[in-house]
């Protein structure tokens, strides 16, 4: 029998870990490319991303309550749709979220030491891998502190922007620069920021009373993140407008300057760094648990299924994920990683919604409209992403499918 992880996390811890993933560097970097795609339709794109995220969260919560194991949709797809679909979900998640990890690490580098961002990024990955290795409860404590700092910084920026004389409500109106395709692309890019609630489901084996805790924690985390993102987006648009926001290298720093609150700029830099660290911490946590689940089924080397006897964490999986992310952080491009990550994670959630569709009422199935809308939304947003993201993401999924077929043929 495979060793199991220890159940240590309650509702509050699970919500904080989800928030640490969602209110991470995405709020500091995703608004600019989304505004570039949607223009004044940015808020419409945000609303669309939130609707799809809600459907995904609801489907994931019902599935996680029924299958409280590490691995998230890898487990759900395997149990409800068959081994291949579970494998494809796990593959898309691990690859896509590895790109997210690299993006978060590079964000730390950009804010801490411009010009040496890759070196700082690698150092951040090594440090947070060590924190995760020491136990999930320590990760939860650190995430609480990170979320508190980030929320304080964001609240200061929102208040400064909305109370400044430069804020103009007219900039929030959807104008001629907003197109349907642009809004869809913005929603796909913003989905990168909302996808953190998956961390709660992938930690299913470490949550106390998962049948109650997970369905409560996921919507709480998602709803809180949506409120924060909406307030930040409204504030940034009100003082910068869509064109300046799209061109901003550091959107919230520029929003603070435009609002006449230049003293906040250093705090925003600190907040972005801390947010990226929090998101990276939670991402490494989630990817290592999916790696653990896939290793248990021998889709990845079985040695990665080991659980540390003292710290009760999948230590080999965490070290392997940390090593791969460190290499990616040393070589990757920040903005390119966002679209690539979004494609992989949207594919992951498409399989989650398809899995939820197969639940019976007795098994806690949500109303059928929710998984249907979630599945359609994931597919539409995935293929509305920039062409380079679609092509690279589809190619990676295809490589995974071929590897699965070869493995099945080899061991048949």
Secondary structure, 3 states (H helix, E strand, C coil): CCCCCCCCECHHHHHHHHHHHHCCCHHHHHHHHHHHHHHHHHHHHHHHHHHHHHHHHHHHHHHHHHCCCECCHHHHHHHHCCHHHHHHHHHHHHHHHHHHHHHHHHHHHHHHCCCCHHHHHHHHHHHHHHHHHCCHHHHHHHHHHHHHHHHHHHHHHHHHHHCCCCCCHHHHCCCCCCCHHHHHHHHHHHHHHHHHHHHHHHEHHHECCHHHHHHHHHHHHHHHHHHHHHHHHHHHHHHHHHHHHHHCCCHHHHHHHHCCCHHHHHHHHHHHHHHHHHHHHHHHHHHHHHHHHHHHCCCCCHHHHCCCCCCCCCHHHHHHHHHHHHHHHHHCCHHHHHHHHHHHHHHHHHHHHHHHHCCCHHHCCCCHHHHHHHHHHHHHHHHHCCHHHHHHHHHHHHHHHHHHHHHHHHHC
